[in-house]
């Protein structure tokens, strides 16, 4: 279950929750210093308990760059992982949304993705997978520093928890910079749709913890959960403040975006992200009534460049062909059932 598939069960501000644990196996150097033989050895050893537990193995040395990018678009792996030259593999259990990157920055990156605000449950899923691996491997751990990781910023719990939020009103009002400053004082940070360094595409933001040392996992989850609830309240207040002529102009913009989604001949990926934000906001405000969160969530992944290309029987040649294919896929999903019969 990739994060985009949970949109139908999310709230109008919280899309999904992700908890990731970074772990390294004793007796092996960090991934950046592994040679190919050692990396393959780790992959093979880890595959035994994971495949026995129902995980599907994806060896990234055996797949095309476009397929690797599709896994990034579906938020199963990081962009850095997808482009690595050295041996690395993904172990995936799509239900209930657990993925293990092997030989990324750390030997193991265990992550769980769930719909809505579900920090404790996502942590439980990730922890259960970690415990299964802990039966066979000794993880690098220090009584002083906690779990040892490649990057010092992950020392301690090795846990990164994040909540994907949809914040169009706060974005529209220009409040995001102020919000980011306030969150940093709490040891939290704001990132874009695809993590660190990515922009605020579609008014979607990952709210996550920055601090992993000197704080427990439970305290981190509690602090993040409280912040997300406060941000949701602020977003709701900002939405209610849009009235009068401002609301009329916003309504016009949303309905225009809905029309483009349904009838445009060509739509680029960057344009779709903006249309997605407008129409999703329209659903929230009751302006758009015949498109669902679930439909938009599915489209958000299926129309991304790599995933769209892989879904086509004939590989689209050139950007224009892909933009036409994207528009066709959008219209097919959004058309009434009788048109698709």
Secondary structure, 3 states (H helix, E strand, C coil): CCHHHHHHHCCCCEEEEEEEEEECECCCCCHHHCCHHHHHHHHHHHHHHHHHCCCEEEECCCCCHHHHHHHHHCCCCCHHHHCCCCCCEEEEECCCCEEEEECCCCCEEEEEEEECCCHHHHHHHHHHHHHHHHCCCCECEECCCEECCCCHHHCECCEEEEEEEECHHHHHCCCHHHHHHHHHCCCEEEEECCECCCCCHHHEEEEEECCCCCCCHHHHHHHHHHHHHHHHHHHHHHHHCCCHHHHHHHHHHHHHHHHHHHHCCCCCHHHHHHHHHHHHHHHHHCCCCCCCHHHHHHHHHHCCHHHHHHHCCCCCCCHHHHHHHHHHHHHHHHCCHHHHC
